[in-house]
Amino acid sequence: MTTFPRLVAFALLAGLAAACAPASGYGAGAPVAAAGQANAAPPTVEGLAAKVGCEPRMQVNGPDTRTGHCKTPDGEFFVNTFRTQAGQDAWMEAAPVENPHLAGNLWTVLADRKVLDLLGERLGGELHQPAHGGEHMQVVG
């Protein structure tokens, strides 16, 4: 069973790992807009948290990665935003296989599955959870 302190430690480490990830390839350092929104601003921790009724307590506030902690009636969770797709990809690679998370364009939310199901109704994104055997993640839905 995952404890809250373990989630906090993971969120901080994953945020730092993503912030330190090198950018590579054409356009890897540039923010990626959502499909159909060429000039859309990248998501913010505060904007995503507001959609689910939370004022986040910031944990990581770096130039490439930001992480906020939320506690709502739905449960406790971490909201992460990324400046680049390369940063989000690095975070996804470092994410522990035993912890499910939601992933959208330049953002992720880390929490227990029950909480993610509730948040996913309002945030969208894809649910990533451990595959059978727990060796890798699979997209659900």
N, C-alpha and C positions, 0 to 999 in steps of 0.2 A: 504494500500500500504506500502511495506517495504522500509524504508529509508536506505541509505548507512550507517549512524552512527549506526543504529540498527543491520545491518549485521556485522559491525566491533565488536560491543559489543558481539553479539552472538558467533562469531568466537573465540574471546578471551576467553569467558566463557566456551565454549564447549571444546576448547583446554585444558584449565586448568582442567576441569572435567575429561577428558579422561586421562590426565597425572596423576591424583590422584586416578584413578580407581584401586582397588586392583586386583591382578592377582589371579585366582583360578583354580584348576583342573590341571591335568597332562599336561605339556607343555604350560600352559597359559602364562608364562612369556617369552617364546621364540618367535622370529620372525617366521612368516609363509611365506614360499616361494610360488610363484605362481605355479599353477598346471603344472607339467611337468618340473619344474625348481627347482630341489632339493637344489641346492646350489646358487640360485639366490639371489643377494643382494636386500634388501627391497627398494622400491621406495623412491626417495628423492623429496622434494618440488622443488628443483632446476631442477631436471631431468624432472619432470612432466611439470613444467612451461616452460621449454625449448621446449617441444614438441608443445606448442601453441604460441611460439614466445614471451615469457615473461621472464624478469629478476625479480624475486619476491622480494618484500620488506618484510623482515621477521617480523612477529608480535609475534610469540611464538617460542622459540628455546629451548625446554626442552629435557630431555633425552628420554622421551616416546612419546612425541607429538611435531610436528613442524607445524607451520602455516605461510604461506606467502600470501601477497596480490599482485594481479596482475591487471594491467590495459592494455588492448590491444584494437585493433580495434573491436574485438568481444564484449568487455564490461569489467566490473570489476568483479572480483571473488576472492575467497579464496581457496588456495590449502592446504590441511591438510594431513600429513603423520603420521603413528603410528608405534611404535616399535612392538606392539603385536596385535593379533586379539582381545584380551580382551579390549585393549584401543580403538580400532575402534568400537567395540560393544557398549562401554560406550558412545562414541561420538554419535553414531547412536540413542541410547536411549534418549540422551539429545537434539537431533536436533529438532528444532521447527517444528511442523506439517505444518505450513503455508509456509515454505521455501523448495523448491525442491533442490535436490543435486544429484551429480553423486557419485557412490561408486565403487571402485575397490579393489584389494587385498592390504590392508593396506594403503589405501588413500581415500580421499573424496574431492570433489570440491563443494563449496557452491556459488550459484549465482541465478540470475533470470532464468526462464525456457528458454527464448530465447537464452541466453548466453550458458546455459548448452547444448542445442541442437547443437550449433556450436562446442563447445569444445568436446562433446561426439564423434563427427566424428573422431577426432584425438586421443583422450585419451582412448576411449572405456569405460568400466564400465557400471553399471546399473543406470538408472535414477529412483530416488525415488521422488515421488511427493505426495501431499495430496490426500487422497482417498475422494470419494464423502462424504460430510458431514464434512470433515476436522478433524476427530478425530484420524486418524492414517495415516501412509504412505503406499503407494503401489508401487511396482516395475512396471515400464512401459517398454514395449518392450521385 
